Amino acid sequence: MNKVKAGVIGCGKISGIYMENCQKFDILELKACSDIDRSRAEEQAARYGIPHVYTTEELLADPEIEIVINLTIPALHAKITLDALQAGKHVYVEKPLAVTREEGLAVLETAREKGLLVGCAPETFLGAGIQTALKLVRDGKIGTPIAATAFMMSRGHEFWHPDPEFYYAAGGGPMFDMGPYYLTALVQLLGPIRSVSGMTGKALTERTITSEKKYGQKIQVDVPTHVAGLLRFDNGAIGTLITSFDVFGGSTLPNIEIYGTQGTMLVPDPNTFGGSVKYRLTGESEWTEEPLLPGYNQNTRGIGPADMAYAIRSGRSHRASGELAYHVLEAMWAFHDSSDSGTQYEMKSTCEIPAPLPLDLPLYTLDK
């Protein structure tokens, strides 16, 4: 199968793991990278053996590049993705798909018009942790799923991230930063979301950076930093989700639990690829740890673009799809809209549940 050449736009903190992992998949070849700070692109290109450092315009104009991996900040996701689609490139974009639903719909419509694929992080649901949990659900290990809880309880990012401002600007906040991991995992396990009821709040209107690069600088908080609510899935299951940057003393709440008619399952952190999957059935007093399926239990960001590359060559569907990402984007906004209006939000979009990864292939190979 011929390699698919890719170019990375955005060479910030997250780019390194993508650049490292993309090159482990035989289907992908990283040809070029670009960044608004050219020195940063040059540094990453040298570190990961990427042949060319381009401007964004040069990268989009290169006829050999088929996939653009868009790792820019959230505020630029839709613009760069639309520019790449207009240039005839398939696009894989970091989460979220876009800042607004209108932008997200424009991305999907442009991709359809151009006959191109759009994919979006997170791809962590392709890791061995969530894939193992998915198999247990599909095998009926805990019976019929009837409810779920999910918690992302954090103090925020200004104490560790070198450039944390965007986490508190439009497109940021705990729901748009971490919600995609939790919502994508829940959709993978339980199916599409039908309706959302939410409430939002904000503990602080200003935060102080304590990471080294910008120590002492102030950040205005423009978005809700505590988002909580309920989800009803198409299958009737009810979910509870809280995402927060306002937990300053730590938390003991689990990442995700799924409750079925015959037992309960503990699902690992959806921001990871591995983790521990446990279940306890009705009448049992101890938790059983399920061995992880063969697959990706380390940080394998880059598997999403690789899966898309296989889809380009074979014509099959790709798993971390734009439709899935848009459904999650709409759900994230639904929490905020419901809170603002005091009413339940009825979802307008839906999506296909991504197919499980095959179990009979060597690592870094996704198709036979």
FIDREN-140447 format. One line per field, with one value per atom (N, C-alpha, C): residue in one letter; x, y, z. Coordinates in pm, whole numbers. Each point is the difference from the previous one (the first is absolute). Layout:
<atoms>
aa [A, ...]
x [X, ...]
y [Y, ...]
z [Z, ...]
</atoms>
This chain:
<atoms>
aa [M, M, M, N, N, N, K, K, K, V, V, V, K, K, K, A, A, A, G, G, G, V, V, V, I, I, I, G, G, G, C, C, C, G, G, G, K, K, K, I, I, I, S, S, S, G, G, G, I, I, I, Y, Y, Y, M, M, M, E, E, E, N, N, N, C, C, C, Q, Q, Q, K, K, K, F, F, F, D, D, D, I, I, I, L, L, L, E, E, E, L, L, L, K, K, K, A, A, A, C, C, C, S, S, S, D, D, D, I, I, I, D, D, D, R, R, R, S, S, S, R, R, R, A, A, A, E, E, E, E, E, E, Q, Q, Q, A, A, A, A, A, A, R, R, R, Y, Y, Y, G, G, G, I, I, I, P, P, P, H, H, H, V, V, V, Y, Y, Y, T, T, T, T, T, T, E, E, E, E, E, E, L, L, L, L, L, L, A, A, A, D, D, D, P, P, P, E, E, E, I, I, I, E, E, E, I, I, I, V, V, V, I, I, I, N, N, N, L, L, L, T, T, T, I, I, I, P, P, P, A, A, A, L, L, L, H, H, H, A, A, A, K, K, K, I, I, I, T, T, T, L, L, L, D, D, D, A, A, A, L, L, L, Q, Q, Q, A, A, A, G, G, G, K, K, K, H, H, H, V, V, V, Y, Y, Y, V, V, V, E, E, E, K, K, K, P, P, P, L, L, L, A, A, A, V, V, V, T, T, T, R, R, R, E, E, E, E, E, E, G, G, G, L, L, L, A, A, A, V, V, V, L, L, L, E, E, E, T, T, T, A, A, A, R, R, R, E, E, E, K, K, K, G, G, G, L, L, L, L, L, L, V, V, V, G, G, G, C, C, C, A, A, A, P, P, P, E, E, E, T, T, T, F, F, F, L, L, L, G, G, G, A, A, A, G, G, G, I, I, I, Q, Q, Q, T, T, T, A, A, A, L, L, L, K, K, K, L, L, L, V, V, V, R, R, R, D, D, D, G, G, G, K, K, K, I, I, I, G, G, G, T, T, T, P, P, P, I, I, I, A, A, A, A, A, A, T, T, T, A, A, A, F, F, F, M, M, M, M, M, M, S, S, S, R, R, R, G, G, G, H, H, H, E, E, E, F, F, F, W, W, W, H, H, H, P, P, P, D, D, D, P, P, P, E, E, E, F, F, F, Y, Y, Y, Y, Y, Y, A, A, A, A, A, A, G, G, G, G, G, G, G, G, G, P, P, P, M, M, M, F, F, F, D, D, D, M, M, M, G, G, G, P, P, P, Y, Y, Y, Y, Y, Y, L, L, L, T, T, T, A, A, A, L, L, L, V, V, V, Q, Q, Q, L, L, L, L, L, L, G, G, G, P, P, P, I, I, I, R, R, R, S, S, S, V, V, V, S, S, S, G, G, G, M, M, M, T, T, T, G, G, G, K, K, K, A, A, A, L, L, L, T, T, T, E, E, E, R, R, R, T, T, T, I, I, I, T, T, T, S, S, S, E, E, E, K, K, K, K, K, K, Y, Y, Y, G, G, G, Q, Q, Q, K, K, K, I, I, I, Q, Q, Q, V, V, V, D, D, D, V, V, V, P, P, P, T, T, T, H, H, H, V, V, V, A, A, A, G, G, G, L, L, L, L, L, L, R, R, R, F, F, F, D, D, D, N, N, N, G, G, G, A, A, A, I, I, I, G, G, G, T, T, T, L, L, L, I, I, I, T, T, T, S, S, S, F, F, F, D, D, D, V, V, V, F, F, F, G, G, G, G, G, G, S, S, S, T, T, T, L, L, L, P, P, P, N, N, N, I, I, I, E, E, E, I, I, I, Y, Y, Y, G, G, G, T, T, T, Q, Q, Q, G, G, G, T, T, T, M, M, M, L, L, L, V, V, V, P, P, P, D, D, D, P, P, P, N, N, N, T, T, T, F, F, F, G, G, G, G, G, G, S, S, S, V, V, V, K, K, K, Y, Y, Y, R, R, R, L, L, L, T, T, T, G, G, G, E, E, E, S, S, S, E, E, E, W, W, W, T, T, T, E, E, E, E, E, E, P, P, P, L, L, L, L, L, L, P, P, P, G, G, G, Y, Y, Y, N, N, N, Q, Q, Q, N, N, N, T, T, T, R, R, R, G, G, G, I, I, I, G, G, G, P, P, P, A, A, A, D, D, D, M, M, M, A, A, A, Y, Y, Y, A, A, A, I, I, I, R, R, R, S, S, S, G, G, G, R, R, R, S, S, S, H, H, H, R, R, R, A, A, A, S, S, S, G, G, G, E, E, E, L, L, L, A, A, A, Y, Y, Y, H, H, H, V, V, V, L, L, L, E, E, E, A, A, A, M, M, M, W, W, W, A, A, A, F, F, F, H, H, H, D, D, D, S, S, S, S, S, S, D, D, D, S, S, S, G, G, G, T, T, T, Q, Q, Q, Y, Y, Y, E, E, E, M, M, M, K, K, K, S, S, S, T, T, T, C, C, C, E, E, E, I, I, I, P, P, P, A, A, A, P, P, P, L, L, L, P, P, P, L, L, L, D, D, D, L, L, L, P, P, P, L, L, L, Y, Y, Y, T, T, T, L, L, L, D, D, D, K, K, K]
x [85, -85, 89, -25, 83, -16, 111, -3, -82, -60, -70, 90, 33, 88, -84, 55, -72, 88, -67, 68, -65, 81, -49, 1, -114, -9, -22, 95, -5, 100, 110, 108, 18, -111, 2, 19, -39, 31, -52, -120, -60, 61, 72, 44, 102, 80, 107, -49, -103, -49, -64, -66, -54, 113, 101, 111, 72, 17, 66, -83, -129, -83, -42, -26, -42, 103, 125, 105, 17, -73, 3, -96, -96, -96, 52, 14, 56, -83, -128, -88, 30, 63, 19, 146, 16, 132, -14, 70, -2, 98, -53, 85, 41, -90, 28, -73, 45, -70, 11, -90, 3, -54, 38, -48, 16, -85, 11, 137, 59, 137, 90, 65, 77, 109, 60, 106, -53, -125, -60, -21, -44, -15, 135, 103, 133, 51, -26, 44, -69, -131, -73, 40, 21, 42, 134, 93, 131, -12, -84, -13, -63, -95, -76, 29, 101, 43, -100, -67, -97, 76, -12, 88, -15, -123, -22, -68, 44, -67, -60, -132, -72, -71, -40, -107, -131, -104, -129, -44, 19, -40, 79, 128, 82, -44, -33, -42, -131, -95, -128, 13, 102, 20, 76, 59, 79, -94, 7, -95, 21, 115, 25, -66, -26, -58, -149, -43, -142, -76, 67, -63, 70, -78, 50, -39, 98, -24, 2, -117, -19, 10, 114, 25, 9, -70, -1, -88, -7, -84, -147, -91, -141, -61, 36, -59, 31, 106, 39, -39, -58, -28, -85, -111, -90, 64, 66, 60, 104, 93, 106, -59, -99, -63, -70, -74, -69, 98, 108, 103, 60, 25, 59, -98, -128, -100, -12, 1, -6, 121, 112, 121, 1, -108, -12, 63, 21, 62, -104, 19, -70, 58, -78, 48, -31, 100, -18, 35, -95, 18, -5, 82, -8, -138, -40, -131, 4, -116, -125, 2, -99, -9, 0, -70, -8, -45, 2, -46, -152, -64, -146, -60, -129, -71, -9, -16, -7, 129, 113, 128, 12, -43, 7, -82, -122, -84, 62, 63, 67, 113, 73, 107, -58, -104, -59, -57, -68, -61, 108, 107, 108, 67, 22, 60, -89, -131, -92, 5, -2, 3, 127, 112, 129, 30, -84, 27, 122, 21, 118, -41, 95, -24, 44, -76, 38, -3, 108, 6, 39, -22, 23, 35, 93, 28, -123, -11, 100, -10, 115, 5, 30, -2, 32, -98, -121, -95, 46, 103, 59, 106, 27, 95, -55, 89, -39, -99, 8, -89, -146, -33, -139, -44, 91, -36, -36, 69, -34, -136, -23, -130, -112, 25, -100, -35, 101, -26, -87, 29, -80, -145, -21, -136, -70, 68, -62, -23, 83, -17, -108, -55, -103, 50, 127, 58, -75, -42, -71, -150, -47, -140, -25, -122, -35, 42, 81, 40, -122, -14, -113, 42, 127, 45, 152, 52, 145, 29, 118, 50, 140, 35, 133, 42, 124, 47, 142, 19, 132, 18, 62, 11, 144, 22, 135, 7, 120, 21, 34, 1, 36, 144, 46, 131, 104, -36, 93, 121, -4, 112, 108, -32, 99, 22, -104, 11, 78, 94, 79, -83, -108, -85, -147, -48, -133, -116, 27, -106, -120, 25, -110, -97, 42, -92, -113, 18, -100, -63, 26, -58, -106, -67, -102, 56, -74, 47, 74, 20, 69, -99, 51, -80, 6, -43, 14, -82, -118, -82, 65, 49, 57, 142, 69, 134, -6, -74, 1, -129, -109, -127, 7, 76, 6, 45, 94, 45, -114, -70, -104, -122, -43, -117, 25, 119, 31, 1, 58, 0, -142, -83, -139, -79, 21, -67, 49, 130, 52, -65, -21, -50, -153, -70, -145, -76, 68, -67, -29, -68, -25, -85, 12, -69, -129, -108, -129, -26, 30, -30, 96, 11, 95, -66, 25, -39, 126, 31, 126, -11, 103, 18, 148, 32, 139, 27, 128, 42, 145, 47, 137, 46, 104, 48, 78, 78, 88, -16, 8, -2, 140, 101, 140, 86, 98, 92, 144, 89, 141, 82, 80, 87, 114, 21, 112, 99, -20, 101, 115, 117, 124, 2, -47, 18, -66, -121, -75, -41, 84, -31, -47, -114, -52, -95, -7, -92, -144, -92, -141, -74, -101, -86, -143, -68, -143, -74, -96, -77, -130, -10, -113, -104, 24, -89, -35, -111, -31, 111, 31, 106, -53, -131, -63, -128, -6, -112, -52, -129, -59, -134, -38, -130, -31, -112, -52, -12, 20, -16, -97, -88, -79, 46, 34, 48, -118, 21, -105, -49, 88, -38, -75, -24, -73, 88, 128, 89, 13, 22, 14, 142, 66, 136, 9, 93, 33, 144, 26, 135, 31, 115, 52, 140, 28, 136, 30, 116, 26, 147, 27, 130, -4, -105, -22, 14, 76, 20, 143, 16, 133, 62, -78, 53, 2, -19, 2, -136, -12, -127, 27, -95, 10, -103, -69, -103, 62, -70, 53, -6, 76, -7, -134, -28, -127, -45, -127, -61, -123, -19, -117, -81, -129, -87, -95, 4, -85, -97, -89, -101, 59, 128, 63, 130, 37, 124, 47, 120, 61, 139, 38, 133, 71, 127, 86, 82, -9, 67, 118, 116, 117, -12, 93, 8, -4, -102, -10, 103, 82, 111, 126, -14, 112, -40, 96, -25, -10, 54, -1, -90, 56, -75, -61, -70, -58, -151, -48, -143, -44, -97, -48, -152, -53, -144, -36, -121, -53, -145, -31, -133, -90, -129, -98, 33, 4, 26, 147, 89, 145, 45, 103, 52, 134, 61, 132, -5, 86, 14, 91, -33, 83, 65, 132, 70, 7, -48, -1, 134, 68, 124, -29, 88, -18, 16, -80, 15, 137, 52, 123, -23, 98, -18, 82, -57, 75, -29, 93, -20, 95, 80, 84, -53, 51, -45, 26, -107, 11, -73, 2, -53, 72, -77, 52, -71, -65, -74, -122, -55, -114, 35, 106, 42, 38, 61, 37, -125, -101, -124, -66, 6, -53, 78, 131, 81, -40, -23, -48, -135, -88, -132, 10, 94, 21, 37, 87, 48, -103, -80, -90, -144, -39, -138, -91, 52, -83, -19, -88, -20, 117, 32, 100, -70, 69, -66, -14, 104, -7, -52, -126, -56, -44, -16, -53, -141, -80, -139, -4, 85, 11, 44, 101, 52, -105, -80, -104, -108, -38, -100, 48, 127, 58, 4, 36, 1, -139, -102, -136, -38, 39, -32, 69, 124, 70, -71, -40, -76, -135, -56, -132, 1, 108, 10, -12, 73, -1, -135, -55, -130, -109, 1, -101, 10, 124, 19, -50, 35, -38, -151, -66, -143, -88, 59, -79, -91, 33, -83, 87, -63, 69, 29, 120, 42, -21, -70, -20, 104, 77, 107, -57, 70, -41, 84, 120, 89, 0, 55, 26, 128, 39, 122, -2, 85, 20, 96, -24, 95, 122, 121, 118, 19, 45, 26, 118, -5, 116, 121, 118, 121, 11, 52, 22, 105, -14, 88, 112, -2, 92, 109, 30, 101, 117, 120, 114, -16, 71, -4, 41, -63, 25, -42, -90, -67, -149, -81, -142, -90, 54, -76, 84, -68, 72, 51]
y [-119, 119, 124, 91, 121, 89, 57, 91, 124, 57, 127, 107, 101, 106, 102, 44, 90, 117, 112, 118, 47, 44, 46, 152, 59, 144, 23, 67, 22, -90, 57, -79, 29, 17, 25, -127, 7, -106, -137, -5, -128, -63, 78, -50, -113, 1, -99, -143, -29, -138, -41, 94, -31, -32, 84, -19, -132, -34, -126, -120, 2, -118, -16, 112, -11, -78, 16, -64, -149, -47, -143, -78, 68, -66, 3, -117, -7, 76, 20, 66, 149, 61, 145, 39, 113, 62, 149, 47, 143, 72, 84, 70, 138, 70, 141, 41, 111, 61, 151, 70, 145, 51, 123, 65, 150, 76, 145, 46, -79, 22, -98, 48, -90, -74, 64, -66, -123, 8, -115, -115, 33, -103, -61, 82, -50, -94, 36, -84, -136, -2, -127, -82, 66, -71, -69, 69, -59, -116, 16, -102, -128, 14, -117, -37, 58, -40, 32, 112, 43, 80, -36, 58, 149, 53, 137, 85, 122, 101, 102, 12, 86, 112, 101, 85, -78, 45, -68, 1, 113, 12, -99, -14, -94, -144, -31, -136, -34, 93, -25, -7, 61, 2, -122, -80, -115, -110, -36, -97, -141, -31, -135, -25, 106, -16, -26, -115, -39, 30, -12, 26, 116, 93, 105, -38, -4, -24, 136, 47, 136, 0, 47, 2, 143, 91, 140, 15, 122, 26, -9, -26, -20, 112, 125, 112, -5, -71, -8, -133, -91, -133, 7, 73, 2, 71, 113, 75, -83, -58, -79, -123, -64, -117, 38, 109, 44, 37, 69, 34, -126, -101, -124, -75, -3, -64, 70, 133, 75, -28, -34, -34, -146, -73, -138, -104, 36, -93, -61, -127, -58, 63, 6, 67, -84, -12, -51, 112, 36, 119, -39, 68, -18, 44, -52, 37, 142, 70, -40, 25, -55, 16, 147, 82, 144, 62, 132, 67, 5, 26, 12, -111, -23, -98, 45, 131, 51, -29, 21, -33, -150, -80, -145, -48, 54, -38, 43, 118, 47, -95, -51, -96, -127, -55, -124, 21, 112, 26, 18, 72, 20, -132, -85, -131, -83, 3, -76, 54, 132, 60, -37, -7, -27, -149, -84, -143, -38, 70, -20, -48, -58, -49, 103, 11, 78, -93, 0, -75, 92, -46, 88, -81, 54, -56, 19, -77, -95, -136, -64, -136, -98, 50, -85, -116, 12, -111, -121, 18, -111, -74, 50, -66, -127, -81, -130, 13, 109, 17, 10, 98, 19, -115, -52, -112, -125, -21, -112, 22, 121, 33, -18, 42, -15, -146, -85, -144, -56, 39, -48, 45, 125, 49, -79, -17, -69, -148, -58, -141, -18, 110, -10, -36, 27, -41, 61, 127, 64, 14, -74, 8, 120, 51, 116, 128, 84, 125, 90, 50, 86, 138, 17, 131, 5, 122, 20, 127, 5, 124, 25, 127, 37, 130, 5, 116, 38, 126, 55, 119, -27, 97, 49, 130, 53, 142, 47, 138, 93, -51, 83, -21, 83, -25, 111, 108, 113, -30, -107, -31, -84, -55, -86, 31, 49, 19, 128, -4, 121, 113, -31, 101, -33, 20, -49, 92, 115, 99, -56, -81, -43, -94, -59, -84, 79, 131, 85, 100, -20, 84, -80, 66, -67, -127, -108, -130, -77, 62, -65, -38, -6, -46, -151, -54, -144, -86, 50, -81, -10, 112, -4, -56, 7, -57, -150, -44, -141, -73, 74, -64, -91, 36, -90, -142, -15, -134, -80, 63, -70, -25, 100, -17, -100, 5, -95, -142, -21, -133, -46, 90, -38, -34, 76, -31, -134, -27, -129, -115, 19, -107, -11, 115, 2, 45, 60, 46, 149, 50, 144, 56, 132, 73, 59, -10, 54, 140, 21, 128, 27, 130, 43, 104, -11, 104, 40, 130, 42, 120, 18, 119, 35, 129, 44, 106, 13, 101, 37, 96, 51, 43, -66, 32, 131, 26, 117, 73, 131, 79, 31, -27, 23, -105, -48, -99, 47, -50, 37, -119, 22, -105, -25, -125, -35, -95, -30, -76, 94, -56, 79, 105, -34, 89, 136, 1, 125, 23, -41, 6, 139, 2, 126, 75, -36, 68, -38, 94, -21, -43, -87, -46, 37, 64, 21, -129, -37, -122, 37, -36, 41, -109, -120, -113, -67, -74, -76, -100, -15, -91, -117, -9, -118, -26, -117, -34, -137, -6, -125, -23, -126, -24, -146, -22, -132, -21, -124, -38, -117, 5, -118, -50, -128, -60, -60, -21, -57, -135, -75, -132, 7, 122, 17, 18, -32, 16, 148, 25, 136, 17, 107, 27, 127, 2, 119, 36, 126, 43, 132, 7, 125, 20, 118, 39, 131, 7, 117, 38, 130, 57, 65, -26, 68, -92, -109, -95, 18, 81, 43, -89, -95, -87, -147, -32, -139, -66, -120, -72, -150, -75, -146, -63, 81, -52, -82, -102, -82, 74, -48, 58, -29, -127, -41, -131, -8, -126, -24, -124, -41, -97, 26, -82, -79, -132, -86, -79, -73, -78, -120, -32, -114, 35, 128, 36, 140, 32, 132, -17, 91, -3, 132, -8, 115, 17, 117, 29, 93, -25, 83, 142, 84, 139, 8, 66, 4, 90, 69, 78, -85, -129, -93, -113, -78, -112, -134, -8, -125, 9, -32, 7, -133, 3, -121, -4, -113, -24, -105, 37, -92, -9, -112, -14, -79, 24, -77, -33, -128, -45, -11, -4, -9, -119, 26, -106, -20, 60, -13, 108, -31, 96, 59, -55, 46, 43, 92, 44, -95, -29, -82, 91, -9, 78, -80, 60, -65, 24, -104, 22, 87, 95, 87, -79, 36, -58, 37, -82, 40, 132, 85, 127, 111, 118, 123, 46, -32, 38, 109, 54, 116, 118, 119, 119, -18, -19, -28, 105, 127, 106, -3, 2, -26, -118, -84, -113, 49, 116, 56, 35, 80, 26, -127, -96, -125, -77, -6, -66, 70, 133, 76, -33, -13, -32, -136, -99, -129, 16, 84, 21, 65, 93, 65, -105, -91, -99, -110, -37, -115, 40, 122, 43, -33, -64, -29, 128, -8, 112, 11, 123, 19, 20, -33, -12, 135, 77, 130, 103, -13, 75, 140, 83, 134, -2, -97, -9, -30, -91, -28, 125, 68, 120, 111, 12, 103, -34, -126, -43, 36, -23, 35, 152, 74, 146, 54, -53, 46, -31, -118, -37, 93, 39, 91, 135, 52, 124, -18, -120, -25, 22, -39, 25, 151, 81, 145, 60, -43, 53, -33, -124, -41, 83, 22, 82, 142, 59, 140, 16, -99, 12, -59, -84, -68, -107, -51, -103, -116, -112, -117, 23, -39, 16, -132, 5, -118, -1, -107, -9, -6, 65, 2, -94, -33, -87, -140, -92, -135, -47, -123, -53, -151, -62, -143, -32, -111, -45, -56, 48, -48, -151, -62, -144, -30, -111, -40, -24, 15, -35, -151, -48, -145, -47, -125, -53, -88, -27, -99, 63, 127, 68, 42, 5, 48, 147, 45, 141, 89, 114, 102, -44, -99, -40, -6, 70, 11, -70, -39, -74, -117, -104, -114, 37]
z [0, 0, 0, -95, -11, 123, 42, 114, -32, 104, -11, 62, -80, 52, 77, 114, 89, 36, 33, 50, 129, 94, 130, 3, 34, 23, 148, 64, 144, 70, 47, 58, 149, 70, 144, 79, 128, 97, -43, -57, -33, -125, -79, -131, 8, 106, 9, -2, 79, 6, -133, -68, -133, -97, -1, -94, 26, 127, 34, -45, 33, -26, -145, -68, -140, -82, 36, -79, 35, 101, 31, -88, -61, -88, -143, -60, -135, -103, 28, -96, -13, 101, 4, -25, -66, -17, 30, 103, 31, -91, -86, -96, 46, 73, 31, 126, 58, 112, -12, 67, 0, 133, 33, 122, -18, 68, -6, 50, 91, 47, -76, -104, -87, 78, 99, 75, 73, 44, 68, -100, -120, -103, -36, -12, -32, 109, 124, 111, -4, -23, -5, -123, -113, -120, 22, 64, 27, 99, 100, 104, -54, -92, -45, -146, -58, -133, -110, 11, -101, -106, -127, -103, -24, 8, -45, 108, 12, 81, -95, 1, -93, 76, -72, 48, -16, 66, -15, -145, -67, -141, -87, 25, -77, 24, 125, 32, -71, 2, -65, -151, -54, -145, -51, 89, -41, -50, -126, -56, 53, 57, 51, 136, 73, 134, -12, 52, -7, 128, 115, 129, 69, 49, 89, 142, 89, 142, 68, 40, 49, 153, 51, 144, 53, -64, 44, 124, 54, 116, -41, 94, -36, -83, 29, -73, -149, -38, -142, -65, 76, -55, -127, 6, -115, -119, 25, -112, -73, 73, -64, -69, 65, -61, -129, 1, -122, -109, 36, -99, -62, 84, -51, -90, 39, -85, -134, 2, -125, -88, 64, -75, -46, 27, -45, 90, 130, 94, 94, 33, 114, 126, 107, 121, 123, 85, 135, 96, 89, 83, 147, 79, 146, 48, 115, 53, 58, -2, -62, -150, -70, -144, -39, 76, -22, 131, 6, 122, 5, -115, -3, -85, 21, -82, -144, -21, -137, -76, 66, -62, -26, 98, -17, -117, -15, -113, -132, -1, -122, -39, 99, -27, -63, 60, -53, -139, -22, -131, -107, 33, -96, -35, 101, -26, -93, 24, -87, -142, -14, -134, -75, 72, -63, -12, 61, -1, 81, 112, 84, 138, 71, 135, 103, 108, 118, 119, 75, 124, 113, 122, 114, 124, 78, 132, 90, 107, 47, -67, -14, -50, 113, 125, 115, 14, -56, 7, -81, -83, -73, 81, 122, 88, 60, 54, 55, 116, 76, 113, -42, -84, -44, -91, -82, -87, 83, 111, 88, 65, 47, 59, -102, -124, -106, -23, -2, -21, 114, 123, 112, -13, -40, -18, -110, -114, -113, 28, 86, 36, 107, 53, 101, 138, 28, 128, 118, -10, 112, -32, -98, -39, -90, 3, -82, 72, -63, 66, 23, 123, 34, 47, 38, 49, -2, 13, 5, 78, 62, 58, -52, -13, -49, 66, 47, 75, -44, -35, -27, 96, 113, 108, 9, -28, -16, 56, 28, 43, -115, -122, -114, -41, -94, -64, 22, 66, 9, 88, 79, 88, -69, -120, -65, -148, -71, -143, -31, -98, -29, -60, -71, -64, 26, 123, 37, -36, -62, -19, -77, -102, -86, 72, 112, 76, 64, 11, 66, -98, -128, -105, -75, -95, -81, -61, 11, -46, 105, 118, 110, 110, 123, 111, 12, 113, 22, -95, -42, -91, -138, -52, -134, 0, 113, 10, 21, 102, 38, -32, -18, -35, -120, -106, -115, 34, 94, 37, 64, 92, 75, -88, -75, -84, -113, -59, -107, 54, 118, 60, 30, 53, 32, -126, -108, -125, -55, 11, -44, 77, 131, 85, -1, -11, 16, -123, -97, -121, 3, -103, -14, 115, 17, 108, -56, 77, -43, 58, 129, 63, 114, 38, 101, 90, 130, 96, 77, 3, 59, 90, 84, 81, 0, -5, -7, 106, 35, 96, -19, 79, -12, 139, 53, 134, 4, -104, -3, -132, 3, -123, -50, 82, -37, 66, -74, 52, -19, 85, -6, -47, -103, -53, 99, 36, 88, -65, -130, -74, -32, -28, -4, -109, -119, -115, 21, 55, 14, 146, 91, 142, 43, 68, 54, -91, -129, -90, 32, -26, 28, -127, 18, -109, 33, -93, 16, -36, 81, -22, -72, -125, -85, -19, 56, -24, 133, 7, 121, 31, 128, 41, 83, 17, 60, -77, -67, -86, 40, 35, 48, -67, -15, -60, -23, -68, -29, -149, -43, -139, -9, -98, -33, -137, -4, -123, -78, -129, -84, 51, 67, 49, 133, 51, 124, 123, -9, 115, 37, 129, 52, 53, -42, 45, 82, 96, 77, -31, -37, -35, 70, 65, 56, -52, -56, -36, 73, 65, 84, 4, -2, 33, 139, 78, 127, 120, -16, 110, 50, 105, 41, 108, 53, 105, -36, -128, -44, 10, -56, -5, -1, 53, -3, -93, -79, -89, -113, -49, -110, -132, -98, -134, -65, -24, -62, 63, 34, 40, -87, -42, -76, 86, 14, 84, -90, 13, -81, 85, -63, 71, 74, -29, 67, 70, 1, 67, -36, 50, -19, -60, -89, -61, 26, 40, 16, -127, -60, -128, 29, -61, 31, -53, 43, -42, -152, -59, -145, -66, 80, -55, -12, 25, -14, -96, -39, -91, 73, 120, 74, 121, 118, 123, 38, 113, 57, -26, -51, -21, 101, 84, 102, -6, 49, 8, 126, 48, 113, -31, -2, -37, 124, -25, 108, 91, 131, 97, 32, -78, 26, 97, 79, 98, -42, -104, -44, -146, -35, -139, -74, -124, -88, -103, -13, -102, -129, -107, -130, -70, -47, -76, -122, -26, -116, -129, -98, -132, -58, -90, -68, -74, 3, -71, 59, 6, 26, 142, 93, 139, 47, -93, 28, -80, 27, -72, -150, -76, -143, -81, 47, -83, -134, -106, -134, -63, 81, -55, -79, 38, -74, -143, -22, -138, -76, 69, -67, -45, 87, -37, -118, -1, -114, -127, 11, -118, -58, 86, -49, -69, 57, -58, -138, -15, -130, -105, 37, -96, -28, 102, -16, -30, 34, -18, 117, 105, 118, 82, 100, 91, 97, 39, 104, 133, 109, 130, 72, 9, 67, -101, -33, -114, 37, -101, 20, 53, -43, 48, 148, 46, 143, 75, -52, 66, 5, -107, 1, 102, 9, 99, 141, 27, 129, 18, -106, 8, 33, -66, 28, 145, 48, 138, 100, -28, 91, 7, -115, -1, 67, -10, 59, 151, 67, 145, 27, -77, 20, -38, -112, -43, 100, 49, 97, 127, 44, 120, -21, -114, -28, -12, -59, -28, 109, 86, 102, -57, -119, -65, -45, -26, -56, -147, -42, -140, -73, -112, -84, -111, -7, -98, -142, -91, -140, -85, 46, -77, 58, -77, 47, -67, 23, -61, 9, -80, 9, 116, 68, 101, -72, 30, -72, 16, -106, 3, 92, 74, 81, -88, 59, -73, -15, -113, -14, 99, 45, 104, -56, -130, -56, -85, 25, -79, 88, -56, 80, 32, 105, 36, -117, -6, -103, -139, -2, -124, 30, -78, 31, -101, -113, -101, -48, -47, -58, -138]
</atoms>
